[in-house]
Amino acid sequence: MRAPRTGWRSPEDIGGEDTLARMIYGAHVIVYSKDAEADRAFFKDVLKYECVDAGHGWLIFALPPAEVAVHPSDENDVHELFLMCDDVHALIAEIKKANVECSPIDEQRWGSITRLTLPSGGKLGIYQPKHPSPLKGGAT
């Protein structure tokens, strides 16, 4: 089952046979891990993301709809991954039931951020946006 595409514009909505919007239909995010098997189990068993086995236990997970922001930087090729939620406090309370540690909430102008610790020890950012989102309407 696919995640709902609230606010997402399908290629049919955009129109045109040869548009880039018609060619690019999603994003593939890679999380590098010192214990990929444990982190895959976390995505499957704790976050409950649907997945397919691409072969030899190599799981690829469906993600919720996504948005991308381009920030100014002194360097290229610096990227971050944050999962988004509607209520970061409720998410932290729920994820702690699975013995997952989260950092204290960092309040920023644009969102409330926590970082959860994956089984590998890696960190995964989660935030509750305070800014408008194209996923919730208002896209131009």
Summary of the structure (lengths in Angstrom):
residues: 140
radius of gyration: 16.7
end to end distance: 27.8
largest distance: 49.0
contacts: 282
relative contact order: 0.19
helix: 22%
strand: 19%
